[in-house]
């Protein structure tokens, strides 16, 4: 359990380090290419394929 907690803290710190904020609307967001690196993808093509697969999965689940 302790390992999982420390891993979550580490991941949160990584994501917080690349967060962007739209000041006027106070919206936080990430750029996909920044997330790609943090998630360990070396090539954009591999990362975008993963995103497409997950989008298709969500579409499938919505229709269940």
Chimera marker file (.cmm) of the C-alpha trace (Angstrom):
<marker_set name="trace">
<marker id="1" x="0.000" y="0.000" z="0.000" r="1" g="1" b="0" radius="0.5"/>
<marker id="2" x="2.819" y="2.402" z="0.860" r="1" g="1" b="0" radius="0.5"/>
<marker id="3" x="4.457" y="1.837" z="-2.538" r="1" g="1" b="0" radius="0.5"/>
<marker id="4" x="1.214" y="2.682" z="-4.291" r="1" g="1" b="0" radius="0.5"/>
<marker id="5" x="0.800" y="5.870" z="-2.276" r="1" g="1" b="0" radius="0.5"/>
<marker id="6" x="4.349" y="7.030" z="-3.007" r="1" g="1" b="0" radius="0.5"/>
<marker id="7" x="3.886" y="6.240" z="-6.719" r="1" g="1" b="0" radius="0.5"/>
<marker id="8" x="0.674" y="8.299" z="-6.790" r="1" g="1" b="0" radius="0.5"/>
<marker id="9" x="2.425" y="11.216" z="-5.121" r="1" g="1" b="0" radius="0.5"/>
<marker id="10" x="5.250" y="10.980" z="-7.659" r="1" g="1" b="0" radius="0.5"/>
<marker id="11" x="2.817" y="10.932" z="-10.592" r="1" g="1" b="0" radius="0.5"/>
<marker id="12" x="0.853" y="13.875" z="-9.177" r="1" g="1" b="0" radius="0.5"/>
<marker id="13" x="4.033" y="15.909" z="-8.881" r="1" g="1" b="0" radius="0.5"/>
<marker id="14" x="4.947" y="15.087" z="-12.495" r="1" g="1" b="0" radius="0.5"/>
<marker id="15" x="1.523" y="16.109" z="-13.769" r="1" g="1" b="0" radius="0.5"/>
<marker id="16" x="1.489" y="19.252" z="-11.625" r="1" g="1" b="0" radius="0.5"/>
<marker id="17" x="4.852" y="20.259" z="-13.107" r="1" g="1" b="0" radius="0.5"/>
<marker id="18" x="3.396" y="20.409" z="-16.641" r="1" g="1" b="0" radius="0.5"/>
<marker id="19" x="-0.006" y="21.896" z="-15.860" r="1" g="1" b="0" radius="0.5"/>
<marker id="20" x="-1.142" y="24.947" z="-17.802" r="1" g="1" b="0" radius="0.5"/>
<marker id="21" x="-3.713" y="27.466" z="-16.645" r="1" g="1" b="0" radius="0.5"/>
<marker id="22" x="-6.017" y="29.677" z="-18.644" r="1" g="1" b="0" radius="0.5"/>
<marker id="23" x="-6.038" y="32.635" z="-16.271" r="1" g="1" b="0" radius="0.5"/>
<marker id="24" x="-9.236" y="34.361" z="-17.386" r="1" g="1" b="0" radius="0.5"/>
<marker id="25" x="-11.474" y="31.318" z="-16.860" r="1" g="1" b="0" radius="0.5"/>
<marker id="26" x="-9.197" y="29.691" z="-14.253" r="1" g="1" b="0" radius="0.5"/>
<marker id="27" x="-9.088" y="26.418" z="-16.191" r="1" g="1" b="0" radius="0.5"/>
<marker id="28" x="-6.265" y="23.932" z="-15.722" r="1" g="1" b="0" radius="0.5"/>
<marker id="29" x="-5.200" y="21.728" z="-18.626" r="1" g="1" b="0" radius="0.5"/>
<marker id="30" x="-2.343" y="19.701" z="-20.093" r="1" g="1" b="0" radius="0.5"/>
<marker id="31" x="-0.990" y="19.551" z="-23.604" r="1" g="1" b="0" radius="0.5"/>
<marker id="32" x="-1.034" y="16.037" z="-25.067" r="1" g="1" b="0" radius="0.5"/>
<marker id="33" x="2.614" y="16.209" z="-26.080" r="1" g="1" b="0" radius="0.5"/>
<marker id="34" x="3.608" y="17.041" z="-22.499" r="1" g="1" b="0" radius="0.5"/>
<marker id="35" x="1.519" y="14.132" z="-21.192" r="1" g="1" b="0" radius="0.5"/>
<marker id="36" x="3.121" y="11.844" z="-23.757" r="1" g="1" b="0" radius="0.5"/>
<marker id="37" x="6.518" y="12.320" z="-22.169" r="1" g="1" b="0" radius="0.5"/>
<marker id="38" x="5.265" y="11.981" z="-18.595" r="1" g="1" b="0" radius="0.5"/>
<marker id="39" x="3.475" y="8.728" z="-19.460" r="1" g="1" b="0" radius="0.5"/>
<marker id="40" x="6.627" y="7.264" z="-21.003" r="1" g="1" b="0" radius="0.5"/>
<marker id="41" x="5.729" y="7.323" z="-24.695" r="1" g="1" b="0" radius="0.5"/>
<marker id="42" x="8.729" y="8.023" z="-26.899" r="1" g="1" b="0" radius="0.5"/>
<marker id="43" x="6.795" y="8.417" z="-30.148" r="1" g="1" b="0" radius="0.5"/>
<marker id="44" x="3.758" y="10.594" z="-30.765" r="1" g="1" b="0" radius="0.5"/>
<marker id="45" x="2.317" y="7.974" z="-33.120" r="1" g="1" b="0" radius="0.5"/>
<marker id="46" x="2.163" y="5.384" z="-30.332" r="1" g="1" b="0" radius="0.5"/>
<marker id="47" x="0.616" y="7.820" z="-27.892" r="1" g="1" b="0" radius="0.5"/>
<marker id="48" x="-2.090" y="9.038" z="-30.273" r="1" g="1" b="0" radius="0.5"/>
<marker id="49" x="-3.034" y="5.422" z="-31.070" r="1" g="1" b="0" radius="0.5"/>
<marker id="50" x="-3.548" y="4.789" z="-27.360" r="1" g="1" b="0" radius="0.5"/>
<marker id="51" x="-5.734" y="7.882" z="-27.101" r="1" g="1" b="0" radius="0.5"/>
<marker id="52" x="-7.811" y="6.749" z="-30.088" r="1" g="1" b="0" radius="0.5"/>
<marker id="53" x="-8.304" y="3.280" z="-28.574" r="1" g="1" b="0" radius="0.5"/>
<marker id="54" x="-9.444" y="4.775" z="-25.283" r="1" g="1" b="0" radius="0.5"/>
<marker id="55" x="-11.858" y="7.135" z="-27.047" r="1" g="1" b="0" radius="0.5"/>
<marker id="56" x="-13.376" y="4.178" z="-28.884" r="1" g="1" b="0" radius="0.5"/>
<marker id="57" x="-13.692" y="2.269" z="-25.619" r="1" g="1" b="0" radius="0.5"/>
<marker id="58" x="-15.543" y="5.159" z="-23.995" r="1" g="1" b="0" radius="0.5"/>
<marker id="59" x="-17.892" y="5.406" z="-26.982" r="1" g="1" b="0" radius="0.5"/>
<marker id="60" x="-18.620" y="1.685" z="-26.678" r="1" g="1" b="0" radius="0.5"/>
<marker id="61" x="-19.300" y="1.939" z="-22.946" r="1" g="1" b="0" radius="0.5"/>
<marker id="62" x="-21.656" y="4.874" z="-23.412" r="1" g="1" b="0" radius="0.5"/>
<marker id="63" x="-23.863" y="2.744" z="-25.647" r="1" g="1" b="0" radius="0.5"/>
<marker id="64" x="-24.073" y="-0.202" z="-23.221" r="1" g="1" b="0" radius="0.5"/>
<link id1="1" id2="2" r="1" g="1" b="0" radius="0.2"/>
<link id1="2" id2="3" r="1" g="1" b="0" radius="0.2"/>
<link id1="3" id2="4" r="1" g="1" b="0" radius="0.2"/>
<link id1="4" id2="5" r="1" g="1" b="0" radius="0.2"/>
<link id1="5" id2="6" r="1" g="1" b="0" radius="0.2"/>
<link id1="6" id2="7" r="1" g="1" b="0" radius="0.2"/>
<link id1="7" id2="8" r="1" g="1" b="0" radius="0.2"/>
<link id1="8" id2="9" r="1" g="1" b="0" radius="0.2"/>
<link id1="9" id2="10" r="1" g="1" b="0" radius="0.2"/>
<link id1="10" id2="11" r="1" g="1" b="0" radius="0.2"/>
<link id1="11" id2="12" r="1" g="1" b="0" radius="0.2"/>
<link id1="12" id2="13" r="1" g="1" b="0" radius="0.2"/>
<link id1="13" id2="14" r="1" g="1" b="0" radius="0.2"/>
<link id1="14" id2="15" r="1" g="1" b="0" radius="0.2"/>
<link id1="15" id2="16" r="1" g="1" b="0" radius="0.2"/>
<link id1="16" id2="17" r="1" g="1" b="0" radius="0.2"/>
<link id1="17" id2="18" r="1" g="1" b="0" radius="0.2"/>
<link id1="18" id2="19" r="1" g="1" b="0" radius="0.2"/>
<link id1="19" id2="20" r="1" g="1" b="0" radius="0.2"/>
<link id1="20" id2="21" r="1" g="1" b="0" radius="0.2"/>
<link id1="21" id2="22" r="1" g="1" b="0" radius="0.2"/>
<link id1="22" id2="23" r="1" g="1" b="0" radius="0.2"/>
<link id1="23" id2="24" r="1" g="1" b="0" radius="0.2"/>
<link id1="24" id2="25" r="1" g="1" b="0" radius="0.2"/>
<link id1="25" id2="26" r="1" g="1" b="0" radius="0.2"/>
<link id1="26" id2="27" r="1" g="1" b="0" radius="0.2"/>
<link id1="27" id2="28" r="1" g="1" b="0" radius="0.2"/>
<link id1="28" id2="29" r="1" g="1" b="0" radius="0.2"/>
<link id1="29" id2="30" r="1" g="1" b="0" radius="0.2"/>
<link id1="30" id2="31" r="1" g="1" b="0" radius="0.2"/>
<link id1="31" id2="32" r="1" g="1" b="0" radius="0.2"/>
<link id1="32" id2="33" r="1" g="1" b="0" radius="0.2"/>
<link id1="33" id2="34" r="1" g="1" b="0" radius="0.2"/>
<link id1="34" id2="35" r="1" g="1" b="0" radius="0.2"/>
<link id1="35" id2="36" r="1" g="1" b="0" radius="0.2"/>
<link id1="36" id2="37" r="1" g="1" b="0" radius="0.2"/>
<link id1="37" id2="38" r="1" g="1" b="0" radius="0.2"/>
<link id1="38" id2="39" r="1" g="1" b="0" radius="0.2"/>
<link id1="39" id2="40" r="1" g="1" b="0" radius="0.2"/>
<link id1="40" id2="41" r="1" g="1" b="0" radius="0.2"/>
<link id1="41" id2="42" r="1" g="1" b="0" radius="0.2"/>
<link id1="42" id2="43" r="1" g="1" b="0" radius="0.2"/>
<link id1="43" id2="44" r="1" g="1" b="0" radius="0.2"/>
<link id1="44" id2="45" r="1" g="1" b="0" radius="0.2"/>
<link id1="45" id2="46" r="1" g="1" b="0" radius="0.2"/>
<link id1="46" id2="47" r="1" g="1" b="0" radius="0.2"/>
<link id1="47" id2="48" r="1" g="1" b="0" radius="0.2"/>
<link id1="48" id2="49" r="1" g="1" b="0" radius="0.2"/>
<link id1="49" id2="50" r="1" g="1" b="0" radius="0.2"/>
<link id1="50" id2="51" r="1" g="1" b="0" radius="0.2"/>
<link id1="51" id2="52" r="1" g="1" b="0" radius="0.2"/>
<link id1="52" id2="53" r="1" g="1" b="0" radius="0.2"/>
<link id1="53" id2="54" r="1" g="1" b="0" radius="0.2"/>
<link id1="54" id2="55" r="1" g="1" b="0" radius="0.2"/>
<link id1="55" id2="56" r="1" g="1" b="0" radius="0.2"/>
<link id1="56" id2="57" r="1" g="1" b="0" radius="0.2"/>
<link id1="57" id2="58" r="1" g="1" b="0" radius="0.2"/>
<link id1="58" id2="59" r="1" g="1" b="0" radius="0.2"/>
<link id1="59" id2="60" r="1" g="1" b="0" radius="0.2"/>
<link id1="60" id2="61" r="1" g="1" b="0" radius="0.2"/>
<link id1="61" id2="62" r="1" g="1" b="0" radius="0.2"/>
<link id1="62" id2="63" r="1" g="1" b="0" radius="0.2"/>
<link id1="63" id2="64" r="1" g="1" b="0" radius="0.2"/>
</marker_set>
